[in-house]
Amino acid sequence: MSTILLTTLNARYAHSALGLRYLYANLHELQDDTKIVEFTINEQIQTIAEDILRHTPKIIGISVYIWNASQTAELIEIIKKVAPDTVIVLGGPEAGYTPHRVDFSRADYIISGEGEVAFYELCKEILNPVIPAKAGIQLDPRVYPKGQVKLEDDDKTIFIKAIMPDLKAITLPYRAYSDEDVANRTIYVEASRGCPFECEFCLSSMDEKVRNFPLDELIEEFEILWQRGARSFKFIDRTFNLNMTFANRLLDFFLSKEPPYFAHFEVIPDHFPDVLKAKISLFPEGSLQLEIGIQTLDPIIAKGINRPLRLEKIFENLQFLENETKAHMHLDLIVGLPGETLAGFGRNLDKLVSLTHSEIQIGILKNLSGTTLSRHDKEHGMIYSDTPPYDILQNNNLSFEQIQKMKRFARFWDIFYNSGSFENTVKLLWDKESVFNSFYAFSEWIYTQTLSTWKISLDRQITLIYDYLILSHDRETVEKALTEDMSKRPEKTIPFFLRQKTLENKNKNEKSVTPKRQANRI
C-alpha cells in the first residue's frame, strides 16, 4: 500500500522520469508512504490501471508529456470509473499548458509549472484538509499566490499555477534512482533550468531566466551516482554551455573519471570559448555527445521565430567539433517552419552534411500549447493536427502531400543515415549531387517498395539500398561499400551475398556504455 503513487508512461523502458524523482525527493514526511512506478506507452492501459490500483493509493501523481497524453487520458478515465475516490493530480508540460487538446477533465488537479513544492503542499492539504470541499482548498499562499488557483471550465478540475521554486532550497532527486535504474535505464540529470532565448516553437522559451542548481552539491550527487555504477548521464539543460563555470566543472568531473562513460549535453551552437573547446577535445571517442539545435540556417526564417542565428560562429564551431574532437554530434533541423520552403530546407541539409558526418535529426514542426507559434497561422497558412504530437499538416509553402513525403524522408533518413549502419554506402546516393535531392528521390523509391516506414528489417534495408544503387552504380562499388559497413554488424544480420566478404573484415565487439547508434558512427 502507498498513500501516494507517482507514475508516468515512458516512451520505452530504458527511459526514466526525472520529474517523478524530483517530486518524490521533496515530499519530506510523506515520502515513506510514496512509491514511484513507471510504465511504457506500449503496455495495455487497463493492465497499467490494474497495477497502479494494486497499491491502493489515495493520490496518484501522473507526469504527462506529448508522447503519452492520449494514453494518460484513457488511464485517468479507467481509474476514475473503478476507483472514483482516488485523487488524480497531473503535471508535466502537456497538462500544464492550455488549451488542452486531450481531455484531462476527469483529473482532480493539474499543476502547471515546476511542481516540487506545489505538489507537496497539495498532498498535505488533500490528506489533512482544512476545508473538506475540493473547491474550497486552502493552500500555502507563499506557494500559491492569490489568483493562481482556479477551477477549470468544467468545474471539476482545479488548475494550479505554481511559482518557480528556489533551486537552492529543493532536494536533489538523484538518490531516488534505484539500483535497477542505474543498471538498466538512462540517468537524466540537470545543472540548470530555463532558457535565455525565445524560440517560438519551444516551451523552454516560456521561462523568464536561466537558474542554476548549487554546483558543489550537484557534483557530490553525481559522484554518488558514479560510485553506484552509473556510467551514462544525459543532461536535459537547454543551454549547457551558457554558464562557463558550470560547464567547466561538469566536464572536469567526467574527465577525471576512467572510461568507459557516456555524457550527453545540449549546447548552444554559437558559444564555444577556447577553454571549452580545449576540454571537449580531451574526451575519448564514444564518451561525449553534443545535441546542437540548428533548426534552420536561414536568417530570415530564424528571425521570424525569434531564434538567434550567428552563422559564422556556428559553422566555425561545427568544423572544430568535427575535425578536432571525438565528440559525437546530434544536430536538429525542422521541416515546416513559417516561411521556409522545401528548397530552403534542402539547402540547410546540404550545408550540414558538408560540415559533419554526425547525426542530423529531421523533425516535423509541432505546435505545442503554451508557445506563441500560433501567431503565424494566418500569415503563413499554418494548419496543425489537433492530436498529439500536434505536427504540421500543411502551410502556404508545403502542401499536405509534401509534408507527408517529408515525414517519410525523415524516417528513412534516420534508418539509412543517422543509424550509422550505412556510413559508406549512403554516400553513394549523392556522390557530388545535392544530398537532399538525391535522398528525396531515394525515399520516394523506397516507399514504392515498402508502402511503410516501419518494421523494415536490416536485411530488407540492405537489399533496398543495394537494389537502388545498382541502378546507377557498378555492382562492385556497391558491394565494396556495403561490405565495409556490414563488417561492424553481427554475422547473422548479413545477407548471404555479402556474408563471406564481410567475415574477412569483421571486427570484434567490445562491451561499451556508448549507445549503439553512436558506436556505429565511431
C-alpha positions in Angstrom: 0.0 0.0 0.0 1.2 3.5 -0.8 -0.7 6.7 0.1 0.9 8.5 -2.8 1.8 6.8 -6.1 3.9 8.7 -8.7 3.7 7.4 -12.2 4.1 8.1 -15.9 4.2 6.3 -19.3 7.7 6.5 -20.7 8.4 6.1 -24.4 10.4 3.0 -23.7 11.7 1.0 -20.7 15.2 2.4 -20.9 13.9 5.9 -20.2 13.3 7.2 -16.7 11.2 10.1 -15.4 13.4 12.7 -13.7 10.3 14.8 -12.8 8.8 12.0 -10.7 12.0 11.7 -8.7 12.0 15.4 -8.0 8.5 15.1 -6.6 9.5 12.1 -4.5 12.6 13.7 -3.2 10.7 16.8 -2.0 7.7 15.1 -0.2 9.5 15.2 3.1 7.4 13.4 5.8 5.1 12.0 3.1 8.0 10.2 1.3 7.8 7.0 3.3 4.3 6.4 2.1 5.1 7.2 -1.6 6.1 4.9 -4.4 7.4 5.5 -8.0 6.0 3.1 -10.6 6.8 3.6 -14.2 5.3 2.1 -17.4 5.7 2.4 -21.1 3.3 3.6 -23.8 3.3 0.2 -25.4 1.7 -1.5 -22.4 -2.0 -2.2 -22.1 -3.7 0.7 -20.4 -6.1 -1.5 -18.4 -3.2 -3.5 -17.1 -1.4 -0.3 -16.1 -4.5 0.8 -14.2 -4.7 -2.6 -12.5 -1.0 -2.4 -11.4 -1.5 1.1 -10.1 -4.6 0.3 -8.1 -3.0 -2.7 -6.6 -1.1 -0.3 -4.4 -4.4 1.2 -3.2 -3.1 4.8 -3.4 -5.1 7.8 -2.1 -3.3 10.1 -4.5 -1.9 9.4 -7.9 0.5 11.9 -9.5 1.0 11.5 -13.2 3.6 13.2 -15.4 2.0 14.0 -18.8 4.1 14.5 -22.0 3.3 14.8 -25.7 4.2 11.1 -26.2 1.8 9.8 -23.5 -1.0 12.3 -23.4 -3.7 10.2 -25.2 -2.8 7.1 -23.2 -2.8 9.1 -19.9 -6.3 10.4 -20.7 -7.5 6.8 -21.2 -5.8 5.7 -18.0 -7.5 8.5 -16.0 -10.9 7.5 -17.3 -10.4 3.9 -16.3 -9.1 4.7 -12.8 -12.0 7.2 -12.1 -14.6 4.6 -13.2 -13.3 1.8 -11.0 -11.8 3.8 -8.1 -13.6 7.2 -8.2 -12.4 8.3 -4.8 -8.8 8.2 -5.8 -7.4 11.7 -6.3 -5.5 12.2 -9.5 -3.0 15.0 -9.9 -1.5 15.8 -13.3 1.7 17.7 -14.0 4.2 17.9 -16.9 4.3 20.1 -20.0 1.3 18.5 -21.8 -1.0 19.0 -18.8 0.4 22.2 -17.5 -0.2 24.4 -20.6 -3.6 25.2 -22.1 -5.5 24.8 -24.3 -5.8 21.1 -23.6 -6.3 19.2 -26.9 -6.5 15.9 -25.0 -9.3 15.6 -22.5 -7.9 15.7 -18.9 -11.2 16.8 -17.3 -11.5 13.8 -15.1 -8.4 14.6 -13.2 -8.9 16.3 -9.9 -5.9 18.7 -10.0 -3.5 20.0 -12.6 -0.3 21.6 -11.5 1.3 24.0 -14.1 5.0 24.7 -13.7 7.8 23.3 -11.6 5.9 21.1 -9.1 8.4 20.1 -6.3 7.0 22.4 -3.6 3.5 22.8 -5.1 2.8 19.0 -5.2 4.0 18.6 -1.6 1.7 21.3 -0.4 -1.2 19.9 -2.3 -0.8 16.4 -1.0 -0.7 17.7 2.6 -3.9 19.5 2.0 -5.6 16.6 0.4 -4.6 14.2 3.2 -5.3 16.6 6.0 -7.8 19.1 4.6 -8.7 22.4 6.4 -11.9 22.6 4.4 -13.3 19.2 3.1 -14.8 20.6 -0.2 -12.3 20.5 -3.0 -13.3 23.8 -4.4 -12.5 25.4 -1.0 -9.0 24.2 -0.9 -6.7 26.2 1.3 -3.1 26.2 0.2 0.0 27.9 1.4 -0.1 31.5 -0.1 3.7 31.5 -0.4 3.4 28.6 -2.9 0.1 29.5 -4.5 -0.3 33.3 -4.7 -3.7 34.8 -4.8 -5.4 34.2 -8.2 -3.2 31.2 -9.1 -5.7 28.5 -8.0 -8.8 28.3 -10.2 -11.5 25.8 -11.4 -11.4 24.7 -15.0 -14.5 25.5 -17.1 -16.0 22.1 -16.3 -16.0 23.0 -12.5 -14.3 19.6 -11.8 -10.6 20.1 -12.3 -8.7 22.5 -10.2 -5.9 24.2 -12.2 -3.0 25.4 -10.0 -0.2 27.7 -11.3 2.8 27.1 -9.1 5.5 29.7 -8.6 9.1 28.8 -9.5 10.8 27.1 -6.6 14.2 28.2 -5.3 16.6 25.6 -6.8 18.9 26.1 -3.9 16.2 25.0 -1.5 14.7 21.9 -3.1 16.2 18.5 -2.5 18.0 17.0 -5.5 16.4 13.8 -6.8 19.3 11.5 -7.7 19.2 9.2 -4.8 15.7 8.3 -5.9 17.2 6.4 -8.8 17.0 2.7 -7.8 19.8 0.2 -8.4 17.7 -1.1 -11.3 17.5 2.4 -12.8 21.3 2.8 -12.5 21.9 -0.6 -14.1 19.3 -0.5 -16.9 17.9 3.0 -17.6 19.2 6.3 -18.8 20.1 8.5 -15.9 18.7 12.0 -16.6 20.3 14.9 -14.8 20.3 18.7 -14.9 22.5 21.6 -13.8 20.2 24.4 -14.7 16.6 25.2 -15.7 15.3 27.7 -18.2 16.5 29.2 -21.4 17.5 32.8 -22.3 16.1 32.6 -25.8 12.6 33.0 -27.1 12.3 30.5 -29.9 8.6 30.4 -30.6 8.2 26.6 -31.1 9.8 25.7 -27.8 8.2 25.6 -24.3 11.6 26.4 -22.7 11.1 29.9 -24.1 8.4 30.4 -21.6 10.9 30.5 -18.7 12.0 34.0 -17.8 15.6 33.3 -17.0 18.2 30.5 -16.5 18.6 29.4 -12.9 21.4 27.1 -11.7 21.5 24.4 -9.1 24.1 24.6 -6.3 27.2 23.3 -8.1 29.1 21.7 -5.2 26.0 19.8 -4.1 25.4 18.7 -7.7 28.9 17.3 -8.2 28.6 15.4 -4.9 25.3 13.8 -6.1 26.9 12.8 -9.4 29.8 11.3 -7.6 27.4 9.2 -5.6 25.7 8.0 -8.8 29.1 7.2 -10.2 30.1 5.1 -7.2 26.8 3.2 -7.6 27.8 2.3 -11.1 26.1 5.0 -13.3 28.1 5.5 -16.4 25.6 7.1 -18.8 24.5 10.7 -17.9 22.0 12.6 -20.0 21.8 16.3 -19.1 18.5 17.9 -20.0 19.7 21.5 -19.6 18.7 23.6 -22.7 21.8 25.7 -22.6 24.6 23.7 -21.0 27.5 25.9 -22.4 25.9 29.2 -21.4 27.5 29.3 -18.0 31.2 28.5 -18.3 31.7 27.9 -14.6 29.2 25.1 -14.6 30.2 23.7 -17.9 33.9 23.5 -17.0 33.3 21.9 -13.6 30.9 19.3 -15.1 33.3 18.5 -17.9 36.1 18.2 -15.4 34.0 15.7 -13.4 33.9 13.3 -16.4 37.4 14.0 -17.5 38.6 12.9 -14.0 37.0 9.5 -14.5 38.2 6.4 -16.1 36.4 5.5 -19.3 34.1 4.0 -20.4 31.3 6.5 -19.7 28.8 8.5 -21.8 27.8 12.1 -21.2 25.1 13.9 -23.3 24.8 17.7 -23.3 22.5 20.1 -25.2 24.6 23.0 -26.3 24.2 26.5 -27.9 25.9 26.2 -31.3 27.5 29.6 -31.4 29.1 29.7 -27.9 32.3 27.7 -27.6 35.0 29.7 -25.9 38.6 28.4 -26.2 38.6 26.9 -22.7 35.5 24.9 -23.6 37.0 23.7 -26.8 40.1 22.6 -25.1 38.2 20.4 -22.6 35.9 18.9 -25.3 38.9 17.9 -27.3 40.2 15.8 -24.3 37.2 13.4 -24.3 37.9 9.9 -25.6 36.0 8.5 -28.5 32.4 7.4 -27.7 32.2 9.2 -24.4 30.7 12.6 -25.3 27.6 13.5 -27.3 26.6 17.1 -28.0 23.0 17.9 -29.1 23.0 21.0 -31.2 19.8 22.7 -32.1 20.2 24.2 -35.5 16.6 24.1 -36.7 17.3 26.4 -39.7 20.2 28.1 -41.3 18.1 30.8 -43.0 18.5 34.1 -41.1 15.1 35.4 -42.3 13.3 32.3 -41.1 15.1 32.2 -37.8 14.3 35.9 -37.2 10.6 35.2 -37.8 10.5 32.7 -34.9 12.8 34.7 -32.6 15.7 32.3 -32.9 19.2 33.8 -32.6 21.4 32.7 -35.5 25.1 33.6 -35.8 26.0 31.6 -38.9 29.8 32.3 -39.0 30.2 31.2 -35.4 28.0 28.1 -35.9 30.0 27.0 -38.9 33.3 27.6 -37.2 32.3 25.6 -34.1 30.8 22.7 -36.1 34.0 22.4 -38.1 36.1 22.5 -34.9 33.9 19.8 -33.3 34.0 17.7 -36.5 37.8 17.9 -37.1 39.4 18.5 -33.8 37.4 16.5 -31.3 36.0 12.9 -30.9 32.6 14.2 -29.8 29.5 12.7 -31.4 27.2 15.5 -32.6 23.4 15.3 -32.9 22.2 18.2 -35.0 18.5 19.2 -35.4 16.6 20.6 -38.4 12.9 21.3 -38.6 10.6 20.8 -41.5 7.6 23.3 -41.8 8.9 26.4 -40.1 6.8 29.5 -41.0 8.0 30.9 -44.4 10.6 28.1 -45.1 10.3 26.3 -48.5 11.3 22.7 -49.3 14.2 24.0 -51.3 15.3 26.1 -48.4 15.2 23.1 -46.1 17.2 21.2 -48.7 19.9 23.8 -48.7 20.1 23.6 -44.9 20.6 19.8 -45.1 23.2 20.0 -47.8 25.2 22.5 -45.8 25.1 20.5 -42.6 26.2 17.3 -44.4 29.1 19.2 -45.9 30.2 20.2 -42.4 29.8 17.0 -40.4 29.2 13.3 -40.7 27.3 13.2 -37.4 23.6 12.6 -36.9 21.2 15.1 -38.3 17.8 14.6 -36.8 15.0 15.8 -39.0 11.9 16.9 -37.0 8.5 17.9 -38.2 7.2 21.2 -36.7 4.8 20.9 -33.8 2.5 23.5 -32.3 2.7 23.0 -28.6 0.2 24.6 -26.2 2.0 27.3 -24.3 4.1 28.5 -27.2 3.5 31.6 -29.4 3.8 29.8 -32.7 0.1 30.2 -33.5 0.7 33.9 -34.3 2.0 32.8 -37.7 -1.1 30.8 -38.6 -2.9 33.4 -40.6 0.0 34.8 -42.5 1.6 31.5 -43.4 -1.5 29.3 -43.6 -0.2 27.0 -40.8 -2.5 24.1 -40.2 -1.7 21.5 -37.5 -3.1 18.2 -36.3 -5.2 18.5 -33.1 -4.0 15.2 -31.8 -0.5 14.5 -30.3 2.2 15.3 -31.4 0.3 18.3 -33.0 2.5 18.2 -36.1 2.0 20.5 -39.0 -0.3 19.2 -41.8 0.4 22.0 -44.4 1.2 25.6 -44.8 1.4 28.1 -47.7 4.8 26.7 -48.8 4.3 23.0 -48.2 1.2 21.0 -49.2 -0.2 18.2 -47.2 1.3 15.7 -49.7 4.7 17.3 -49.3 4.6 17.2 -45.6 3.7 13.5 -45.7 6.6 12.9 -48.0 9.0 14.7 -45.7 7.8 12.6 -42.8 8.8 9.6 -44.7 12.0 11.3 -45.7 12.8 11.9 -42.1 12.1 8.3 -41.1 14.2 6.8 -43.9 17.0 9.3 -43.2 17.0 8.1 -39.7 17.3 4.5 -40.8 19.9 4.9 -43.6 21.9 7.9 -42.4 21.6 8.5 -38.7 21.8 4.9 -37.7 25.4 4.7 -38.9 24.7 1.3 -40.4 25.4 2.5 -43.9 28.1 5.1 -43.3 30.0 4.3 -46.5 27.1 3.1 -48.7 24.7 6.0 -48.1 27.3 8.5 -49.6 26.9 6.7 -52.9 23.4 8.0 -53.1 24.5 11.6 -53.7 28.2 11.4 -54.8 28.7 15.1 -55.8 25.0 15.9 -56.2 22.6 17.6 -53.8 22.3 15.4 -50.6 18.7 16.5 -50.2 17.6 16.0 -53.8 19.3 12.6 -54.0 17.9 11.3 -50.8 14.5 12.6 -51.5 14.4 10.5 -54.7 15.7 7.5 -52.7 13.0 7.9 -50.1 10.3 8.2 -52.8 11.6 4.9 -54.4 11.8 3.1 -51.0 8.2 3.9 -50.3 7.1 2.4 -53.6 8.8 -0.8 -52.5 7.7 -1.0 -48.8 4.5 1.1 -48.6 5.6 1.6 -45.0 8.2 3.3 -42.9 8.3 0.9 -40.0 9.3 -2.7 -39.3 11.9 -2.8 -42.1 14.5 -5.3 -41.0 18.2 -4.8 -41.5 18.2 -7.5 -44.2 15.5 -5.6 -46.0 17.3 -2.3 -45.6 20.5 -3.8 -47.1 18.5 -5.2 -50.1 16.7 -1.9 -50.7 19.8 0.3 -50.8 21.6 -2.3 -52.8 18.9 -2.7 -55.4 18.5 1.1 -55.7 22.2 1.8 -56.0 23.0 -0.7 -58.7 20.5 1.1 -60.9 23.2 3.9 -61.3 26.4 2.3 -59.9 28.5 -0.7 -60.8 27.9 -3.7 -58.6 31.5 -4.0 -57.4 31.4 -0.4 -55.9 28.1 -1.0 -54.1 29.2 -4.4 -52.7 32.5 -3.0 -51.5 30.8 -0.1 -49.6 28.2 -2.5 -48.1 30.8 -5.0 -47.1 32.8 -2.3 -45.2 29.6 -1.2 -43.5 28.4 -4.6 -42.6 31.7 -5.6 -41.1 30.5 -3.8 -38.0 27.4 -6.0 -37.7 26.9 -9.4 -36.2 27.2 -12.2 -38.8 23.6 -13.3 -38.5 22.3 -9.9 -39.8 24.3 -10.0 -43.0 22.7 -11.2 -46.3 24.2 -14.3 -47.8 25.7 -12.5 -50.8 27.8 -10.3 -48.5 28.5 -12.7 -45.7 31.8 -14.2 -46.8 33.3 -10.9 -47.8 32.2 -9.3 -44.5 33.6 -12.1 -42.4 37.0 -11.3 -43.7 36.7 -7.7 -42.3 34.6 -8.4 -39.2 35.6 -6.5 -36.1 35.4 -7.9 -32.6 32.6 -6.5 -30.5 33.7 -5.0 -27.2 31.5 -4.1 -24.3 30.8 -0.3 -24.2 28.5 2.1 -22.5 28.3 4.2 -25.7 24.8 3.9 -27.2 24.5 1.6 -30.2 23.8 4.3 -32.8 26.7 6.5 -31.6 29.0 3.5 -31.6 28.1 2.7 -35.2 29.3 6.2 -36.2 32.7 5.9 -34.5 
